[in-house]
């Protein structure tokens, strides 16, 4: 039967409380409440349930409330759960559930309360929930939802805080909606972290564009100090960069139509290098040598370390984009040789960066 399957698949032997399960009458099992026609309530929150959910639970067609809050459940919520005819309230909050949320829940004419906060759901928020005429409260905070469509007729409780949404998802509900309660703060950082190295004297542009929503405003900072005013321009242009321009850059994005939300661009780590090569201080001529032959584009790196050392060696173009990973591993007594023109690297000026952890060695390389 459905509850027996549920017990075994969620590791019932390890539940905090499993009183009378599999022994006494079903209606005496801990967390189970029966009505005249069958099982009406399953209340097993905070009970150390773990593992996936079984589809056969959908056979309990008299079920009104399913509360599995704050356990260790994993995997998907079965689509068939939305077909439980009299289901009025579900709480899957604070578990480890994944995947898109079942569309079938929006087609259930009795379902009023849906709580799925603090899980690992991703993708678009299902449209069917907002088309439902019965849903009164929908809490999906602290997940990874990436888009939210606008439905002006949904007018009750909605919590989308702590997801991957941007102003295009949020603003329509702020300015046009008749929502009684709307929570949308603390969305995830936008774009990707960048670690880039460029030559002194170069120009570079960073972007923090988030979406096309009107009234987006951007403000850049370097090393936690603001360096631009609030502006509609999402780009930061650095011209003729000097060594002092090296640092960590980030951007705040705000919109006056959604005053409780600030988006943060993930950090850009900018390194500036001058000409030549800087060698490690610990007897470099003996322990590390680097040479490059322009004639045949041959790069030679000689390591002479008695104690193994973890080293990373990359090749960057003039804009700081990583072109090739030459080495990433432990070295001791090694001699490495690379013919760059045979590695399908286009002719031009490049920067070789050898990272010893505490010391970074750089050198200009010309491939012809």
N, C-alpha and C positions, 0 to 999 in steps of 0.2 A: 504494500500500500504506500501512498505518497509520503506519509510522515515517517514511516520506517526507512524508506529510501533516503529521505532528508536527513534523518539521524545519522545514518552510516556515511553518507557522502560529505557531511560537515563535521565528521570526527566526533560524534556524540560522546564517545568514551572520555574525551578530554574537555567536555563542557564544564563550566563552573557549577552549574546546577542542572542535573538531568533526572530529577526526582520522578519516579514512577514510569519513566520512559521504557517502553518495551515490556513492562511488567503489569502495572495496573490498568484499569480501564482508560481508554484514550482521553476522556474528558478530565482525568485526574493528572495527566502528564503536565509537568512544569511548563508554564507558558502557553498552554492550550486552553481556550475557552470555547465551549460548545453552545449552540442554540438548539432550537427544536428540530431544525432540518439538517444540522451538521456542524462542522467546525467553523466558528465565526472569527476567532482572533488567534493569531500566533504572535506572542510577545516574547522574543528571545534576544532582546538587546543586551549588550554588555555581558555576554555569556561564553566568550571564547570559541565561537563557531569558526571553523576554518575550512578552506577548500571551495569547490564550485557549488553552484545551485542546480538542483535537479528539476528537469522539466515536468516531472509527474506531479509536482506541487500544484500545478495548474488544474489538476483534477478536483481540487477542493473548491467547487463552484459556489459554495455558500460563504466563502471567506470574505470578511469585511475589512479586516485590518491585518497587515503583515509588517511587523516591526523587527528588523534584524540589525538595528543600529549598533555601531561600535563593536564590530567583531573583526575577524580576519578572513572574510570571504574574498574569493578571487574569481577571475574569469568574467564571463558575460552574464547579464540578466537575460534569461530565456525570453524570447519574443512572445511565447504563449502565455506568459504571466498577464499580459494585457488583456487576455481573453477571459480572465476570471470575472464572471458577470457582475457580481455584487461588490467587487473590490472598491472600497471607499478611500483607503489610506495606505500608502506604502512608505516605509522608511528604510533605505539602504545606506544611510549616511555613515561616514567614518569606517569604511572598509577598504578593500583594494580591488574594487571592480573596474573593469576596463571595457573598451570597445564603444561603439555608438550606443546611445540609449535607445531601447526598443520603441519603434514607431507605434506599436499597437496600444501603448498606454494612452495615446491621444484619442483613440477610437472607443475607449471605454466610457460609457455614458454615466457611470456612477462614481468614477474616480475623482476625488476632490483635492486630496493632499498628496504631493509627491516630494519626497526628500531624498536626494542623492548626493548631498554635499560631502566633500572630503573623500573623494575616490580618484580614479584615474581615467574617467571618461574623456573622450576626445572627439574631434570632428565638429560638425555643425550642431547647434541645439535643435532637436527635432521640431519641425514646424507643426506637427499634428497636435502637440500639447496646447499650442496657442489657439488652434482652431476648435478645441474642445469647448463645449458649453458647460461642462461640469467642474473643470479644474479651478480651484480657488487659491491654492498656494503651490508654488513650484520653486524649490530651493535647490540650486545646482552649484553652489559656491565651492571654491577650492577644487576645481577639476582642470581639464585642459581643453575646454571647448574653444573653438577658434572662430566661430561666426554665429551671429544671432540675427534672424530675420525680424522685421518689424510687423507686428499685428496690433493695430490700434484698438481692436475690440476686446483684447485681453485687459482687464481692468482691476486685477486683484493684487496678489502678493507675488513678487518676483525677486529672487536673489541670485545674481550672476557674478558676485564678487570673486576675485581670486582665480580668474581663468586667463585665456589668451585673447581677449577681446580688445578692440580698439574703439575710437570715437565713432566710427561709422556704425558700429553695433549699438553703442550706448546712447548717443545723442537723440535719435528719433524717439526713444522712450522717455527722455528727459523733457523734451519740448512739446511733444504732441500727444503723449499718452495720458490716459485717465487712471493710471495705476494708483491704487491706494497705498502701496508700499513698494519701493524700488531701491535695491542695494546693488552697487556696481563698482565699488572701490577695489584697489589693490590688484590690478591686472598685471600679468607677467611682463617682464622687460621685452622690448621690441628689438628686432633685427638680430644680428649675430656679433659676437665678440670678434674683434680684429686685432691681430698683432702684426705690425708692419714696420719695415725698416726702409728708410730712403736716404739718399745722399744729401748732404748739406748744400743748400742753394737750389734745391728742387721745389716744385710746386705740388700741392696735393689738395684734394677736396674730399671731405667727409660728408656723408648724408645721414639724416635722421628722419627721412620722409616716412610717415606712418600710414596715412590713407588720404583720400580726397575730401574728407569732411571739412565743411566750411568752418572758419574760426579757429582752426588749429594754429597754435603759436609755439615757437621753438626758442629755447635758450640754452646755449652751449656753456660748458665749463671745462676747465683744465685743472687737474689735481685738486678737485673740490672747490675751486674758485671760479665764479661766473666770469666769462670773458666776452659775452655778447648780451645785448638787451633782448627782451622778449620780441620776437619778430615772426613774420609769416614765412620767411626763408628757412627751409629745412637744411640747407647746406652750410658747411663751414669751409672757407677757402683759406689755405695757408700758402703764402707766396714767399719764395726765397728763404726757405726755412733755415734756421740756425740751430746750433746745439741746444740752445735754451728753449727751443720749441718742443723738445722731447718731453713726453709725459703721458698721462692718462686722460683721455678726452671722453666726455659723455654729454648727453643732452636731455633736458626736461621738455616734455610736450604737454601742453594744457589746452583746454577748450572751454570758453566761458559758458557754453551751453550744458556742460557736464562738470560743474565746479568741484565735485568731490573726487575727481579722478585726475591723477598725474601719471603719465607714461614715462618710462625711463629707457633711454637707449643703452644697450649693453656697451661696455667699455671698449674704446679703441686705444690700444697701447702703441704709441708712436716712438720709434727709435730713430735717431739721427746719427749718421756716420760721416766722418771726414775721410780724406784720402789716406792711403797707406794702410798699414797693418799694425794693430796693437797686439803685442805678445804677452803671454802670462808672465807674472813677476817672478815665479819660482824657477829661476835658471832656465829661461826659455831656449837659449841656443842649444842646450843639451837635451831638453825634454820634448821640445816641439819645434818643428821646422816646416815652413810652407813655401813652396816655389811654384811659379807659373811660367810656362813657355808660350809666348804669343805665337811663335812660328807654327807649332802644331797643336795649340790650344790644350796643352798637357798640364794638368794640375797634379802636383805631388804633395802629399801630406805625410810627414814622418812623426810618429809618436815614439817616445822612449821613456815610459813610465814604469817604475818598479812596482808600484801599486796600481791595480786596474782602476780606470777612471771612466765615468760615463760621459760621453761627448755627443753633441748633436751638431751636424754640419748641413747647412742649407744654402741654396743659391736663390737670390732674389733679383727681380728686375728693378729698373730705376724708380718705379712707383711703389716699391716695397711689396710686390706680390710674389709669393713663394713659387718658384719655377721648378725646383727639383730638390729632393731630399737625398743628399749624398751619403750621409752617415747618421745613424742613431743607435748607439750601443756602447758597449764597454771596450776600451782600448788599453793596450799595454805597450808592447813592442810591436808596432804595426807600421807598414808603409803602404799607403793607399794612392793609387794613380787613376785619374779620370781624363779621358779625352772628350772634352766638352763638345767639340764640333761633331762627334759621332753620336751624341745623345739627343740629336734632333733639337738642339737649342738654337734659336735664331740668332744671327749675328747682332751684336750690340754690346752695350755696357751693362754689367751685372755686379752684384755685391755678394761676395762670399762671406758667410757668417758662421764662425765656429764657436759654439757655446760650451764652455767648461763648467757651467753652473754658477760660479762666483765671478768668472772672467769671460768676456766675450771678445773674440778676435774677428776683425773685419778686414776685407781687402777688395779693391776694385779688380774686376776681371773683364777683359775684353775678348769676346768671341767673334772671330771673323771667318 
